[in-house]
Amino acid sequence: MKDFVEDFGVTIRQLREGKGWSQEALAERADLNRSYVGEVERGRVIPSIVTAHKLAVALDINMVGLLLRCEQLEQSRLVRRINLAAIAC
């Protein structure tokens, strides 16, 4: 679960930075507190589904697309672990 929360935060940060926005700009668009957005991006809090939806709408991505990006990040992390394990053997 912890990895998913971190992947969600990384995904939010990547999407935000891709738009060239500050955390404050995203927070304003999503009607959230800037420090809370920072906590989400660092994987320190588990956002509610309502908050996740607010972030998705603000970032102009649907929830399915947002979760798919999280899943892709998790898969790439798994591939890296497998590759490192293969090198270590």
N, CA, C and O atoms as a GROMACS GRO file, in nm:
protein
  356
    1MET      N    1   0.083  -0.119   0.000
    1MET     CA    2   0.000   0.000   0.000
    1MET      C    3   0.087   0.125   0.000
    1MET      O    4   0.057   0.223  -0.068
    2LYS      N    5   0.195   0.120   0.078
    2LYS     CA    6   0.282   0.237   0.088
    2LYS      C    7   0.339   0.275  -0.048
    2LYS      O    8   0.346   0.393  -0.083
    3ASP      N    9   0.380   0.173  -0.127
    3ASP     CA   10   0.434   0.202  -0.260
    3ASP      C   11   0.331   0.272  -0.348
    3ASP      O   12   0.365   0.363  -0.423
    4PHE      N   13   0.204   0.229  -0.341
    4PHE     CA   14   0.101   0.292  -0.423
    4PHE      C   15   0.083   0.438  -0.384
    4PHE      O   16   0.070   0.525  -0.471
    5VAL      N   17   0.082   0.466  -0.256
    5VAL     CA   18   0.066   0.605  -0.208
    5VAL      C   19   0.182   0.690  -0.258
    5VAL      O   20   0.162   0.803  -0.302
    6GLU      N   21   0.304   0.635  -0.252
    6GLU     CA   22   0.420   0.708  -0.303
    6GLU      C   23   0.412   0.725  -0.455
    6GLU      O   24   0.443   0.832  -0.506
    7ASP      N   25   0.370   0.620  -0.526
    7ASP     CA   26   0.356   0.630  -0.672
    7ASP      C   27   0.250   0.734  -0.710
    7ASP      O   28   0.267   0.807  -0.807
    8PHE      N   29   0.143   0.740  -0.633
    8PHE     CA   30   0.040   0.840  -0.659
    8PHE      C   31   0.100   0.980  -0.646
    8PHE      O   32   0.078   1.066  -0.731
    9GLY      N   33   0.175   1.001  -0.539
    9GLY     CA   34   0.237   1.131  -0.518
    9GLY      C   35   0.336   1.168  -0.627
    9GLY      O   36   0.337   1.281  -0.675
   10VAL      N   37   0.419   1.072  -0.667
   10VAL     CA   38   0.515   1.097  -0.775
   10VAL      C   39   0.441   1.131  -0.904
   10VAL      O   40   0.482   1.221  -0.977
   11THR      N   41   0.334   1.060  -0.931
   11THR     CA   42   0.254   1.085  -1.051
   11THR      C   43   0.196   1.226  -1.049
   11THR      O   44   0.201   1.297  -1.149
   12ILE      N   45   0.142   1.266  -0.936
   12ILE     CA   46   0.086   1.401  -0.924
   12ILE      C   47   0.196   1.504  -0.950
   12ILE      O   48   0.175   1.600  -1.024
   13ARG      N   49   0.312   1.483  -0.889
   13ARG     CA   50   0.424   1.577  -0.907
   13ARG      C   51   0.467   1.582  -1.054
   13ARG      O   52   0.490   1.691  -1.107
   14GLN      N   53   0.479   1.467  -1.118
   14GLN     CA   54   0.520   1.464  -1.259
   14GLN      C   55   0.420   1.539  -1.348
   14GLN      O   56   0.459   1.617  -1.435
   15LEU      N   57   0.292   1.515  -1.324
   15LEU     CA   58   0.190   1.583  -1.404
   15LEU      C   59   0.193   1.734  -1.379
   15LEU      O   60   0.183   1.814  -1.472
   16ARG      N   61   0.208   1.772  -1.252
   16ARG     CA   62   0.213   1.915  -1.218
   16ARG      C   63   0.334   1.981  -1.282
   16ARG      O   64   0.322   2.086  -1.345
   17GLU      N   65   0.450   1.920  -1.267
   17GLU     CA   66   0.572   1.976  -1.324
   17GLU      C   67   0.565   1.979  -1.477
   17GLU      O   68   0.620   2.070  -1.540
   18GLY      N   69   0.498   1.880  -1.535
   18GLY     CA   70   0.481   1.879  -1.680
   18GLY      C   71   0.403   1.999  -1.731
   18GLY      O   72   0.419   2.041  -1.846
   19LYS      N   73   0.319   2.053  -1.646
   19LYS     CA   74   0.243   2.173  -1.682
   19LYS      C   75   0.317   2.301  -1.643
   19LYS      O   76   0.272   2.411  -1.673
   20GLY      N   77   0.430   2.284  -1.575
   20GLY     CA   78   0.507   2.401  -1.533
   20GLY      C   79   0.444   2.475  -1.415
   20GLY      O   80   0.468   2.594  -1.396
   21TRP      N   81   0.364   2.404  -1.337
   21TRP     CA   82   0.294   2.466  -1.224
   21TRP      C   83   0.370   2.446  -1.094
   21TRP      O   84   0.440   2.346  -1.077
   22SER      N   85   0.353   2.540  -1.005
   22SER     CA   86   0.401   2.525  -0.868
   22SER      C   87   0.297   2.443  -0.790
   22SER      O   88   0.185   2.421  -0.837
   23GLN      N   89   0.336   2.398  -0.671
   23GLN     CA   90   0.238   2.331  -0.585
   23GLN      C   91   0.124   2.426  -0.552
   23GLN      O   92   0.008   2.385  -0.544
   24GLU      N   93   0.157   2.551  -0.534
   24GLU     CA   94   0.054   2.651  -0.503
   24GLU      C   95  -0.047   2.664  -0.616
   24GLU      O   96  -0.167   2.673  -0.592
   25ALA      N   97   0.001   2.664  -0.740
   25ALA     CA   98  -0.089   2.675  -0.855
   25ALA      C   99  -0.182   2.554  -0.863
   25ALA      O  100  -0.301   2.568  -0.887
   26LEU      N  101  -0.126   2.434  -0.842
   26LEU     CA  102  -0.210   2.314  -0.844
   26LEU      C  103  -0.311   2.318  -0.730
   26LEU      O  104  -0.429   2.288  -0.749
   27ALA      N  105  -0.264   2.355  -0.612
   27ALA     CA  106  -0.354   2.360  -0.496
   27ALA      C  107  -0.470   2.455  -0.523
   27ALA      O  108  -0.584   2.425  -0.488
   28GLU      N  109  -0.441   2.568  -0.582
   28GLU     CA  110  -0.547   2.665  -0.611
   28GLU      C  111  -0.648   2.607  -0.710
   28GLU      O  112  -0.768   2.621  -0.692
   29ARG      N  113  -0.598   2.543  -0.815
   29ARG     CA  114  -0.686   2.485  -0.916
   29ARG      C  115  -0.770   2.370  -0.861
   29ARG      O  116  -0.883   2.347  -0.904
   30ALA      N  117  -0.713   2.298  -0.764
   30ALA     CA  118  -0.783   2.182  -0.706
   30ALA      C  119  -0.860   2.218  -0.580
   30ALA      O  120  -0.925   2.132  -0.520
   31ASP      N  121  -0.855   2.344  -0.538
   31ASP     CA  122  -0.920   2.391  -0.416
   31ASP      C  123  -0.871   2.312  -0.294
   31ASP      O  124  -0.949   2.263  -0.213
   32LEU      N  125  -0.737   2.302  -0.286
   32LEU     CA  126  -0.672   2.233  -0.174
   32LEU      C  127  -0.567   2.326  -0.113
   32LEU      O  128  -0.531   2.428  -0.171
   33ASN      N  129  -0.520   2.288   0.003
   33ASN     CA  130  -0.413   2.362   0.070
   33ASN      C  131  -0.279   2.324   0.006
   33ASN      O  132  -0.256   2.207  -0.022
   34ARG      N  133  -0.191   2.421  -0.016
   34ARG     CA  134  -0.061   2.395  -0.079
   34ARG      C  135   0.022   2.295   0.000
   34ARG      O  136   0.085   2.207  -0.059
   35SER      N  137   0.022   2.307   0.130
   35SER     CA  138   0.103   2.214   0.209
   35SER      C  139   0.047   2.071   0.199
   35SER      O  140   0.123   1.975   0.205
   36TYR      N  141  -0.084   2.059   0.184
   36TYR     CA  142  -0.144   1.927   0.168
   36TYR      C  143  -0.101   1.866   0.034
   36TYR      O  144  -0.070   1.746   0.027
   37VAL      N  145  -0.098   1.946  -0.071
   37VAL     CA  146  -0.052   1.897  -0.201
   37VAL      C  147   0.092   1.846  -0.187
   37VAL      O  148   0.126   1.742  -0.244
   38GLY      N  149   0.175   1.918  -0.114
   38GLY     CA  150   0.312   1.874  -0.091
   38GLY      C  151   0.317   1.741  -0.018
   38GLY      O  152   0.399   1.655  -0.052
   39GLU      N  153   0.231   1.723   0.080
   39GLU     CA  154   0.225   1.596   0.153
   39GLU      C  155   0.181   1.482   0.061
   39GLU      O  156   0.232   1.371   0.071
   40VAL      N  157   0.086   1.510  -0.026
   40VAL     CA  158   0.042   1.408  -0.123
   40VAL      C  159   0.158   1.371  -0.214
   40VAL      O  160   0.185   1.253  -0.236
   41GLU      N  161   0.227   1.471  -0.266
   41GLU     CA  162   0.338   1.446  -0.358
   41GLU      C  163   0.451   1.366  -0.292
   41GLU      O  164   0.519   1.289  -0.359
   42ARG      N  165   0.471   1.385  -0.164
   42ARG     CA  166   0.576   1.311  -0.093
   42ARG      C  167   0.528   1.174  -0.045
   42ARG      O  168   0.606   1.098   0.013
   43GLY      N  169   0.402   1.142  -0.068
   43GLY     CA  170   0.349   1.012  -0.026
   43GLY      C  171   0.330   1.001   0.124
   43GLY      O  172   0.334   0.892   0.179
   44ARG      N  173   0.311   1.114   0.190
   44ARG     CA  174   0.298   1.116   0.335
   44ARG      C  175   0.153   1.106   0.382
   44ARG      O  176   0.127   1.077   0.498
   45VAL      N  177   0.059   1.131   0.292
   45VAL     CA  178  -0.083   1.122   0.326
   45VAL      C  179  -0.153   1.038   0.220
   45VAL      O  180  -0.107   1.028   0.106
   46ILE      N  181  -0.262   0.979   0.259
   46ILE     CA  182  -0.345   0.903   0.166
   46ILE      C  183  -0.466   0.989   0.132
   46ILE      O  184  -0.556   1.006   0.214
   47PRO      N  185  -0.468   1.044   0.010
   47PRO     CA  186  -0.580   1.131  -0.025
   47PRO      C  187  -0.709   1.050  -0.042
   47PRO      O  188  -0.708   0.935  -0.085
   48SER      N  189  -0.819   1.114  -0.008
   48SER     CA  190  -0.949   1.051  -0.031
   48SER      C  191  -0.975   1.044  -0.181
   48SER      O  192  -0.905   1.108  -0.260
   49ILE      N  193  -1.073   0.968  -0.218
   49ILE     CA  194  -1.108   0.959  -0.360
   49ILE      C  195  -1.158   1.094  -0.412
   49ILE      O  196  -1.139   1.126  -0.529
   50VAL      N  197  -1.222   1.171  -0.326
   50VAL     CA  198  -1.268   1.304  -0.365
   50VAL      C  199  -1.148   1.394  -0.392
   50VAL      O  200  -1.148   1.469  -0.490
   51THR      N  201  -1.047   1.388  -0.306
   51THR     CA  202  -0.926   1.467  -0.327
   51THR      C  203  -0.853   1.423  -0.452
   51THR      O  204  -0.806   1.506  -0.530
   52ALA      N  205  -0.843   1.292  -0.473
   52ALA     CA  206  -0.779   1.241  -0.595
   52ALA      C  207  -0.852   1.293  -0.718
   52ALA      O  208  -0.789   1.330  -0.817
   53HIS      N  209  -0.984   1.295  -0.712
   53HIS     CA  210  -1.063   1.346  -0.825
   53HIS      C  211  -1.038   1.495  -0.846
   53HIS      O  212  -1.025   1.539  -0.960
   54LYS      N  213  -1.031   1.572  -0.739
   54LYS     CA  214  -1.002   1.716  -0.750
   54LYS      C  215  -0.867   1.737  -0.819
   54LYS      O  216  -0.854   1.824  -0.906
   55LEU      N  217  -0.768   1.658  -0.779
   55LEU     CA  218  -0.635   1.671  -0.840
   55LEU      C  219  -0.639   1.632  -0.987
   55LEU      O  220  -0.579   1.699  -1.071
   56ALA      N  221  -0.709   1.524  -1.018
   56ALA     CA  222  -0.719   1.480  -1.157
   56ALA      C  223  -0.785   1.587  -1.244
   56ALA      O  224  -0.736   1.618  -1.352
   57VAL      N  225  -0.895   1.642  -1.197
   57VAL     CA  226  -0.965   1.745  -1.273
   57VAL      C  227  -0.875   1.867  -1.293
   57VAL      O  228  -0.866   1.922  -1.403
   58ALA      N  229  -0.807   1.907  -1.186
   58ALA     CA  230  -0.718   2.023  -1.195
   58ALA      C  231  -0.605   1.998  -1.296
   58ALA      O  232  -0.562   2.089  -1.366
   59LEU      N  233  -0.558   1.873  -1.303
   59LEU     CA  234  -0.449   1.838  -1.394
   59LEU      C  235  -0.499   1.798  -1.532
   59LEU      O  236  -0.420   1.762  -1.620
   60ASP      N  237  -0.630   1.805  -1.553
   60ASP     CA  238  -0.693   1.775  -1.682
   60ASP      C  239  -0.665   1.632  -1.727
   60ASP      O  240  -0.629   1.607  -1.842
   61ILE      N  241  -0.684   1.539  -1.634
   61ILE     CA  242  -0.670   1.396  -1.663
   61ILE      C  243  -0.786   1.326  -1.593
   61ILE      O  244  -0.827   1.368  -1.485
   62ASN      N  245  -0.838   1.221  -1.653
   62ASN     CA  246  -0.946   1.150  -1.584
   62ASN      C  247  -0.887   1.055  -1.480
   62ASN      O  248  -0.768   1.025  -1.482
   63MET      N  249  -0.970   1.008  -1.392
   63MET     CA  250  -0.924   0.922  -1.283
   63MET      C  251  -0.860   0.793  -1.336
   63MET      O  252  -0.760   0.747  -1.282
   64VAL      N  253  -0.916   0.737  -1.440
   64VAL     CA  254  -0.860   0.614  -1.497
   64VAL      C  255  -0.719   0.642  -1.547
   64VAL      O  256  -0.627   0.563  -1.523
   65GLY      N  257  -0.701   0.752  -1.616
   65GLY     CA  258  -0.569   0.788  -1.667
   65GLY      C  259  -0.470   0.812  -1.554
   65GLY      O  260  -0.354   0.773  -1.564
   66LEU      N  261  -0.516   0.877  -1.449
   66LEU     CA  262  -0.431   0.904  -1.334
   66LEU      C  263  -0.386   0.774  -1.267
   66LEU      O  264  -0.268   0.756  -1.238
   67LEU      N  265  -0.479   0.685  -1.245
   67LEU     CA  266  -0.446   0.557  -1.181
   67LEU      C  267  -0.361   0.470  -1.273
   67LEU      O  268  -0.275   0.395  -1.225
   68LEU      N  269  -0.385   0.478  -1.403
   68LEU     CA  270  -0.303   0.403  -1.498
   68LEU      C  271  -0.158   0.449  -1.492
   68LEU      O  272  -0.066   0.367  -1.498
   69ARG      N  273  -0.135   0.579  -1.481
   69ARG     CA  274   0.001   0.631  -1.469
   69ARG      C  275   0.067   0.580  -1.340
   69ARG      O  276   0.186   0.549  -1.339
   70CYS      N  277  -0.011   0.573  -1.233
   70CYS     CA  278   0.043   0.518  -1.108
   70CYS      C  279   0.084   0.373  -1.127
   70CYS      O  280   0.190   0.330  -1.082
   71GLU      N  281   0.000   0.298  -1.194
   71GLU     CA  282   0.028   0.156  -1.220
   71GLU      C  283   0.152   0.141  -1.307
   71GLU      O  284   0.234   0.053  -1.283
   72GLN      N  285   0.167   0.226  -1.407
   72GLN     CA  286   0.285   0.220  -1.494
   72GLN      C  287   0.412   0.249  -1.415
   72GLN      O  288   0.515   0.186  -1.437
   73LEU      N  289   0.405   0.343  -1.324
   73LEU     CA  290   0.519   0.375  -1.239
   73LEU      C  291   0.555   0.255  -1.152
   73LEU      O  292   0.672   0.222  -1.136
   74GLU      N  293   0.454   0.190  -1.096
   74GLU     CA  294   0.478   0.071  -1.013
   74GLU      C  295   0.542  -0.040  -1.096
   74GLU      O  296   0.634  -0.108  -1.049
   75GLN      N  297   0.494  -0.060  -1.218
   75GLN     CA  298   0.549  -0.164  -1.305
   75GLN      C  299   0.694  -0.136  -1.340
   75GLN      O  300   0.777  -0.227  -1.342
   76SER      N  301   0.727  -0.010  -1.367
   76SER     CA  302   0.866   0.023  -1.400
   76SER      C  303   0.956   0.001  -1.279
   76SER      O  304   1.071  -0.039  -1.294
   77ARG      N  305   0.905   0.029  -1.159
   77ARG     CA  306   0.982   0.004  -1.037
   77ARG      C  307   1.006  -0.146  -1.020
   77ARG      O  308   1.116  -0.187  -0.981
   78LEU      N  309   0.906  -0.228  -1.049
   78LEU     CA  310   0.919  -0.373  -1.039
   78LEU      C  311   1.022  -0.425  -1.139
   78LEU      O  312   1.104  -0.511  -1.105
   79VAL      N  313   1.020  -0.375  -1.260
   79VAL     CA  314   1.116  -0.416  -1.362
   79VAL      C  315   1.257  -0.382  -1.318
   79VAL      O  316   1.349  -0.462  -1.335
   80ARG      N  317   1.276  -0.262  -1.261
   80ARG     CA  318   1.409  -0.223  -1.211
   80ARG      C  319   1.457  -0.319  -1.102
   80ARG      O  320   1.574  -0.358  -1.100
   81ARG      N  321   1.366  -0.357  -1.011
   81ARG     CA  322   1.404  -0.451  -0.905
   81ARG      C  323   1.445  -0.586  -0.962
   81ARG      O  324   1.543  -0.645  -0.917
   82ILE      N  325   1.370  -0.633  -1.059
   82ILE     CA  326   1.402  -0.762  -1.122
   82ILE      C  327   1.538  -0.754  -1.191
   82ILE      O  328   1.620  -0.846  -1.179
   83ASN      N  329   1.562  -0.645  -1.263
   83ASN     CA  330   1.691  -0.629  -1.331
   83ASN      C  331   1.806  -0.622  -1.232
   83ASN      O  332   1.911  -0.682  -1.256
   84LEU      N  333   1.787  -0.551  -1.122
   84LEU     CA  334   1.892  -0.544  -1.020
   84LEU      C  335   1.917  -0.681  -0.956
   84LEU      O  336   2.031  -0.718  -0.928
   85ALA      N  337   1.810  -0.754  -0.933
   85ALA     CA  338   1.824  -0.888  -0.875
   85ALA      C  339   1.899  -0.980  -0.972
   85ALA      O  340   1.981  -1.062  -0.929
   86ALA      N  341   1.872  -0.966  -1.100
   86ALA     CA  342   1.939  -1.050  -1.200
   86ALA      C  343   2.088  -1.016  -1.206
   86ALA      O  344   2.171  -1.105  -1.223
   87ILE      N  345   2.121  -0.889  -1.193
   87ILE     CA  346   2.261  -0.847  -1.194
   87ILE      C  347   2.334  -0.902  -1.071
   87ILE      O  348   2.450  -0.943  -1.080
   88ALA      N  349   2.267  -0.902  -0.958
   88ALA     CA  350   2.327  -0.946  -0.832
   88ALA      C  351   2.355  -1.096  -0.830
   88ALA      O  352   2.440  -1.143  -0.754
   89CYS      N  353   2.284  -1.171  -0.913
   89CYS     CA  354   2.302  -1.317  -0.912
   89CYS      C  355   2.423  -1.361  -0.982
   89CYS      O  356   2.450  -1.481  -0.989
   0.00000   0.00000   0.00000
